[in-house]
């Protein structure tokens, strides 16, 4: 590097050291002066790069300082108006815009309004109220995303509905970011210029930070106002909480919860299950226990259950009684002028109601487990201590030596088993019986009940509770450990035969199964297996060894009444493929298997094989 180059470099560094971030303009002039000297120009370029980075550092420091000062203001918040004014003033200063303003959503009036401004001159703009969704602010609120336009008037990406107000103020470049309060948009913070200009990503990020502080300020100030204005309501809320807690701690019930809320609010209060049938009620105009909830109140309840949130209407409010992901019930206060504090009382009561219902459910489930264990041991093949079973039954208030109808239910969907157990369990409890899950099945023991009448009655109950088919078998009467176990075996045998015959969702007893019931009784099962093996064994063995579907082909052929076309369609194969399969079956079974007595035996063997296979798969 020459001496002249050194002089240029020292001069560039001197400019940078003397005037800091303001050195860009002198450096630019110096670069023009040394344009013909590459080395000197490179030195000036490096100095310019350092200058730009210093400027960027200073800008960030100013932003952080402003944000820190804003946070300090918020921590000592007393007057929300002063804080919001400081925020828009800092937004204008940091972004270097000519104006900044804040618009909030007025939920009561259903529109938006300008809350605070800085650099805005026209009174029409300062007092503007806009319809929801109008202009750039409406776009920001709807999308929950920041939006910038260098030329508002000619930007066609949003609907222009407030141009007169904007034009009157002379605004052209506008940047808006949403004010979010717990994911809810409550307003929009703007920075604007009266000339075209783009907004950098750093400027957008800075305005978003300021908008976050503004949202916090609004919420904090509102909380202070609420505390000052509603101190008496808070005292009442504490009293209600204490009374509800006492009810829960002393093992109270839903009627006591309803009575406390009804007294405090001076309203009719009731608790209804998810099916909208009243479980408890208190106070005036509340529906009686057991009655269905109807009319507009029912719609309010359905809304609360569907949204899992308090639903308020002119007629009152409903709060869901929730435990985890499940809605247990809904608590309703029937009074039209309930304020926010009153609604919170309803919600606290719903929480206590959830605790009581959960406690009741846990007790019921504990009893259900005890009864289920007893049922499992009772129905086991080996019963080493029948007298011990009787003693445990007596502790549960159940007399197993009374004649019982035995109901066995098999839900098509395993996830429905618990609902089936609950439905049949309440029925058994009403009759002084026992119910529980037993493997894939649900078993109910109903004392003093005719099994022939119990099976269709059980199906009718289950159809109202479960959407998918539930197959029911009934047998009995049986009494004592041995008699109940035998009746259970017969009832389960009925279920298995119905399912194997494709009659899921129906009910039957041993007498309803006809010949199938006799064949699959204790004495006939071995003979059935031997008959199936003798008649179809060659086809079954061939399928097992080679993975073919000859048995299914035989069944489809007879189901189609010997029609090759319909049988091929049922099997989703070509007719020529069906002919080839029939030739193979003929080779295995011999000529004449499709007609006469041999055809009748084959059809019977196919159905019996289906039943044997189903019962073997579901044994245990």
N, C-alpha and C positions, 0 to 999 in steps of 0.2 A: 504494500500500500504506500502511495506517495505521500509527501508532506501535505499536499493540497487535500488529499483524501482524509488524512488525519485531522486536518483543520475542520473539514465538513462534519466529520463524526463528532469531534469535540463540540462544535457549535450545536449540533442536534441534541447531544446530551445536555448541554447547558440550557437549551430551551426547555427540555423535559424536566430538568431539575428546578429551574427557576419558576415555571408557571404550572407545573404539575399537569392535571387533567385538561387544563385550558390550552395546552401546547399544540393541539391538533392543527389549528389554522396556521400558525407560523411554520410548523413543520411541512404543511402542504405547500406553502409558498417556497420553502427551501427546496423541497423535492422538485418543484418546477424549475428552480434556478440551476440545479445540478443534473437536469434531465439528460445531458449529453455525456455524463460521466457515470458508467454503470456501477463502479465501486462506491462512489459517493452516494449515488441514488439508493443502493442497497442499505447503506448505513442509515439513511433517512427513513427508509421503509421499516427497518427494525425499530427505530425510535417511535414511528407512528404506531406500530403494533403494541409496543409497551404502553403508549399513551392510551390506546383504546382499552387495553386490559385494565389499566388503572381506573379509567372512567367507568368500566363495568363494575369493578370492585366498589368504587364509591357509590354507584347507584344501588348496589345490593346493600351496602351498609346503611344508606338512607332508608331503604325499604324496611330493613330489619329494625332500625331505630323507630320508624313510624309504627310498625306493628307492635313493638315492645311498649311504646307509649300508649297505644290503643288498648293493649291488654291491661296496662296500669289503670287507665281510666275505667275500664270495665270492672276491675277488682274493687274499686271504691265507688261503684255506681250509686248515684242518688237520683239523678234526673235523666231519664232516657232521652229526652229531646236534646240536651246538651251533648250527650255521647254520640247520638246519630248525626248531629250537625258536625261534630269533629270528624266523624268517619267520612262523610261526603267531602269535607274540606281537604282531608288528607288524600282521598282518592283523586281529587282534582289536582292537588299539588304534585303528588308522586307520578301521576301519569302525564302531567303537563297539559291537561285539557283545559278548555275554557269554561266548562260547566260539569257539575256532577249532581245527581239527584237520586232519591230513594223512593220507590213506589211499594206500597203494601196492599195486600188483599183484604178487603172488607167482607168477611164471610156472611155477616148479617144482611148486608145490602146486595151481596153477590157481584161486586165490581171491584175495581182497583182505584187507588188514589195516591197523589203525590204527598209524601210525608215530610221530607226535608229536601232542600235544594242548596246549591252553592254555585253562584255564577249565572243563575237564571234571572231574567229581567222581567218578563211579562207576567202579569197577575193571572192571566188565563192558564198559563203553564203551571204556576205554583198551586193553583186550586183545581187542577184538572182531575176529573173522575172519568175512568174509562171502563167500558164493558169488558167482562172477562174474555181473554183471548184476543183483545184488540191490539194491533200494532206490534212492534218489536218485543215489547214487554210480554205480551200474550204468548208469543212464540217461545221466549225463554222459559216462561212459567210452564208451558205445556211440555216442552222437551226436557226440562230440568238441566239444560246445557247452556253454557255461555254462548253468546252470539255477538259478532262484530260486523259492522258494515261501514265501509269508507264513504259511502254515498247513500244515505238513507232514502232520499226521494226516488232514486232510480233503481233501488234494489227490489227485484221482483220475487224474492224468496219468501216473502210474507205478505199478508193482506194489509193494505194501506187503509186504515180507518180513522187515523188521527192526524192526518197530514196538515190540517189547518193549524192545529196547536203547535206542531213541530216547526212548520214553516214560519209561524209568527215569532217563534223564538230564534229562528235562523240556524237551527242545528242541522249538521250534515253528516259528520262521522259520529257513530254511536256504538258504544260497547255496553252490553248488559249481561249481568251474571245473576243466577238465582240465589235467593236467600233461603237456605234449607234449614228447617228445624225438625230434627229427627225424621229425616227423609220426606218431610212435608214442605212444599213450597209456600212461603208466606209473603214473598215479595220479590222485587228485582232491584239491584243496585246498578246505576248507570254512570258512565263517564262519556262526555260528548264534546265535540268541537264544532265550530261554525265554519270549518273548511274541511276539505277532503284530507284524510290521513289514515294509514293502516295502523292496526294495533298489533304489537309484537306478542309472542307467546308469554314472555315474562310479564308484560303488562296485564294480560288476561289472568295469569296466576296471582298477581298481586291483588287485583280487584276481587278475585274469588276469596282470598284470605280476609280482606276487609269485610266482604259480605258475610263470612262466617262469624266475625266479631259482631257485626250488626245483628245477626240472628240471635246470638247469645245475649246481647244487650236487651233486645226486645223481650226475650223470655224471662231474663232475670228481673227486669223492671216490672214485668207483669206479675211475677211471683211476689215481689215486694208489695205491689198494690193489692194483690189478693190477701196477703197476710194482714195488711192494715184494715182492709174493708171487711174482712170476714173472720176476725178474731173470735167472735162469738160462735160462728159456725164451727170453727176448729175445736172450740171447747165442747160443743155438742157432739162433734164427731168423736172426740176422745171418750166421751161418756158412752156413746153407742158402741164404740170398739170394746170398751171395758165390759159392757153388758153382754155383747156377743161372745167375747172371749170366755166369760163366765159360763155361758150356756154350753160352749164347746168343752170347757174343762170339766164340767159337772156331768158330761155324758148326756146332754140334752138332745132333743129331737127337732125335726124340721118345724113342727107347729110352734115350738118356743121361739125359734128364729123368726118366723113370720110374725109372731105376736110382738116381739121387740121392735121390729121395723115398722109395723103398723102403728104402734103407739107413738114412736118418734116422729114419723112422717104424717100421722093423721090420715092415713090412706089405707085402702084395701090392699092386702099383700097376699100373694100365693106363690107356691112352688109347684111346677108341673114337670113331668118327665119329658124326654125328647119326643114322645108321641103326643104331647100336649094333653095329658090327663092329670088333673090336679092331685098332688100328693099331700099338700098341707095348705091351710089358708087361715087368715085372720083379718079383722077389721071390716069396715063397711064395703059393700058392693063386691067383695071377693067371692068367686065361685066356690061351691061346696066341694069337699074332698070327693074324688071319684068322677066328678063331672068333666066333660071335655071342654077345652078352651076353644072359643069360636069367635068369629067376626074379626074386627080390626086388631083386637088384642092378640088373636092367634097369629096374624100376619107379623106383628111386632115380635112375638116369641120366635117365629120361624126365622126372622131376620137376625135376631141375636144368636140363634143356634148356628145358622149358616155362616155368619161372619165371625163368630166367637168373640163378639164385642158387644158392649152395651148399645141397645137400640132405643132411642127416645122418640116419642111421638106426642101429639097434643093430648093423648089420653093417658100418658104415663111413660114408664120406661121398663125395659126388660134386660136383665144381666144374665149371661150364660154361667152356669155352674160347671166349671171346667176342672178336670184332673188330667194333667199331661196333655195328650192329644185327643182325649175323649170328652164330649159334652155329656155330663151326667143328668142335668136338669136345667131349668131356667127359672129365675126368681123375678117376679113382676110386682111393681108398685103401681096401683091404679089411681094416679092423680096427675092432672094435666100441667100444673105449674111447678114441677120439680126443678130446682136449680141444680147447678153443678155439684154443690156440696151434697144435696139430697141424692143425686145419682151416685156419688161416691159411697154414700151410706148403703145404697142398694148393692153396689159392687162388693163392699166389705161383707155384707150379709151373704152374698153369693159365695164368697170365699169360705166363710164359716160353714155354709151349707155343703160345700164340696168336701170339707174335712169330715163332717158328720156322715155324709153318704159314703165316703171312702172307708171310714171306720166300720160302718155297717156292712159294707161289701167285704172287708177283710174278715170280719167275724163270720159272715156267711160262707166265704171261701174256706175258712178254717174248718167250719162244720162240714162243708162239702168234701173236703179232703178226708176228714175222719170217716164220713159215711162212705166215700169212695173206697177207702182202704177196707172197710168192713165188707162192702159189696164184692171187692176183688177176692178176698179170702173166702167169702161165702160161695162164689161161683167157681172156685178153683177145683180141679179134679180131685185133689187130696185135701181132706178136711180132718186134720188130726185132733181137733178139739171143738166139737160141736157145742158142748156146754159153754166153753169160753166165748164162742160166737153169740150165744144167746145172752150171756151176761153183758157183753158189749152192746148188743142191740137194745137191751132194756135201759142201759145208761143213756141211749139216744131217744128213749121213749118209743121204741119200735118193737112190736111183737111179731117175730118171724114165724111163729107157729099158727098164726091166723091164715086162712086161705088167701092167696094172692094171685092176681093175674100178672103175668110177666110180659113186659113190653120190651122189645129190642128194636132200636132204630138205627139205621145206617145212612148217614148223610153222604150224598154223592161227592161233596167237597169237604175235605178234612177241616178247612177253616171254619165250617159251620157247626162242628161238633160241640163247641162250647155253647152256642146259642141253643142247639137242640137240648143239651143237658139242662140249661137254665129253664127252657120252656117245660120240659117234662118234669124237671125237679120241682117247680112250683105246683104242678098238678099233683105230683106224688105227696108233697108236703101237705096240701089241702086234705088229702085222704089218709094222712098218717102213714104213708109208705116211705120208700127209699128210692133214691135215684143216683146214678153216677156214670162216669165214663168207664168203659171196660174194653181196652184195646181200641179197635177201630169203631166200636159200637157205643151206643148209649143205652143203658138198661134201667128200666123203671119197674119197681115192684109195687102194685096197687092192691091194697087189701080190700076184700069185699067187692070186687069188680069182676064183671063177666068179661072174659078175654075176647069173646066174639064181638062184643060191643066196644071194647077198649081200643082195638086195632084201628078201625075207621075213625074213631074219635081222636086218636093220637095223630093220625095223618091230617085231619082237619085242623087241629091246633098248629101243627108244624107248617102247614102251607101258609098260614097267616104270618108266621115268624121267619121263615126261611124261603128265599127265592128259588134255590136249586132243589131238585127232588130229594126226598127223604123216604126211604123204604122201611116199612114197619112190619114186624112179625109179632104175633101174640100167642101165648099158650097158657095153660093152667086150667083150673086153679092148682097151685102148688103150695105146700106148707112145710115148714121145717127145712133144715139145710139140704137134705137129700131131695125133697120134693121141689124146692125152688131151683135147685141146680138142674134137675131133669126138665122142668118147664122152661128154663132158660135155654137149654140145648135145643128143645123143640122150636122155640120162638126164633132163635138165631138160624136154625135150619130153614124156617119159612122165609126169612130175609134172603138167605143165600140163594134159594131156589128162585125166588121172584127176580132177583138181580140177574141170575144166569139166564132166565127166560126173557130178559129184556123188558121186565115190568117194573123198573125202578120208579119210585114215587107212589107205589100202591101199598096196600096192606093185606095181610092174609094170616089165617091160623092154620093149624095142621089139616083141619077138615076141608079148607078151601083149596088145598093143593091137589086133591084127588089122587090119581095114580102116582103122581110124582112124590106126594107125601109118603105113600106106602113104600115106594121103591127106595127112597132115601132114608127110611127109618133105620133104627139100629140093626134090624134083622135083614134088611134088603140091600145095604150098601155094597157088601162084598159080591153079591150076585149081580148087581148092576155093573160093577167094575169088570166082572168076568164076561158078561154079555157084551159090553162095549169092546173089550179086547178081542173076543171071538169074532165079532161082526166087523169091526173097523180097524182092528189091530194092524193089519198089513199096511193100510193107508197111513195111519198115525205113525208107525215106525218108519215108513218111507220118507214122510215129511221131516221127521226128526233127524234122520241120517243125512238127507240131501238138502234141507232148507227149502223144500217146495211147498206148495199150497194146495195139495190134492184134496185134503179134508175140507178146506174152505170151498173148493170147487164143487164137491159133492153137495154141500149145504146150499150153495147158490143155485145149483141145477134143480134141486127139489123145490126150493123156494120159488123158482121161476116156472114151476109146473112142467118141467121138461123142455122149456123154450130155450133153444141155444142162443138166440139173439139177446133175450132178456138176461140170461145168465152171464153172457159175455159182458154185457153192459154193466151189470152189477159188480163184476170183477175188474172192470176197466181193462179188458184184454180184447184182442181180436178174436173173431169167431174161429178162425183157423187154429189159434192157440188153444181155444177151448176144446176143439176136436182132438188135438194132440193129447191134452190132459185126460180126456175121457178114455182114449185108447190106453193110456198108462193105467188108469183106474181099473179098466176092464181086465187088463193083464194081472192086476193085483187081486181083484175080487171075483173075477170070473164073469162069464156071460150071464145076462139076465138080472144084473144088479139094479137096472133102471125100471123094472116092471114087476108087478105081482107082489107076492108075499115077501120076496127078498128086498124089494124097494121099500116096503112098509117097515121092515126090520132096520134097514139102514137109516131111514128118517128118524126112527125112535132112538137108534144108537147115537146119531149125531147130536140130538137134543140132550140125551143123557150125558154124553161126553162133555158138552158145554157146561152142564151143571156140576159134574165132577171136577172139571178144571177150575171153575170159579170157587167152589167150596175148598178145594185144596190150596188155592192161592190165598184165601182169606182165613185159613185156619189159624188157631193160636190167638 
